[in-house]
């Protein structure tokens, strides 16, 4: 009995985020994400072997692609709700595969629920639980003892929330992922007022995105990313040349900036690739922004080929394509390696992203950069700012919420230690900062 926090995924690795908060005999699950590398490795192997698609919970748990919910099997019947912070796949992507084990509705903001619905439609999966969309800055009761609150925060997808779980034993705040952006390109600033109020009311425990706890900076605003893009797109002469931009498909704010700058260049934006269309349509359906108003969209493989063949004057367009991590089957690598597109010397390719530091990505990007350079393309890399808080944001966030206990999350163990060091620097006693691993349990 009492209040317990049980990390299920994302505490022993970066990915497959999932935390269970138990209050007496009721519980709520926060996030249900994929481990992207393990998931991609597994599904690619399947395709290569032409194997039947075994996507059962048991198999995906075995290959460490989804959170290992078997660690808390005895608690399954107690789970009253599954609450998702945002639409990134490492937070929502496991819902289609494991949420049916629970008799609990799935709650998220409208954009998150739209993205989830699209995945379910594409994968032809039906869930026994309902999907429930809530506005940012709203509260709902999930059981006798648990009330969940969604608080607006900034990140790199629209409608991201910090979740406060209110219980008779105190409030647990789950901030995984976030940044503190005072000038977001889409949506409102973080709800500082409510966060401060929560700090005054008392926060028992804070589960904290610590990915960049070692970086002594404040994360620049998304507005800065827009300025960086402006510098490259408007400040460098691209007359007569193709301009190709690649970024995260779910990063709607970034896509908005790109279309605005394209208009200033008097070029038409064309979004090319399936995953771009998926997120753009979700943003439209969630009532956030309709990026298709001033742009065209080419979704599927065969159409992409036809589209590029028809292009006579590339300097009329900005091509926004998938493949920011040089994934071999995405559009940009195929433009380069499969001659999907005939580049001219000194065409512009802009990477509005950073390389996610995983071995595969690093190797793929090195190869792609080399191939682009061989074609004498002008490369603009790292035109990007992060969606994750850095150390000085962590400090402000902790100061705002004044939690009794801090649980670093979403980071390698070494970086979690950096978060602990920051907490100690701020006056926390070592026994109040808990570096947990998946499957451990913290009794509060
Ligand atoms: Zn995220």
Boltz pocket constraint, residues with backbone or C-beta under 6 A from the ligand:
constraints:
  - pocket:
      binder: B
      contacts: [[A, 86], [A, 88], [A, 91], [A, 155], [A, 177]]
      max_distance: 6.0
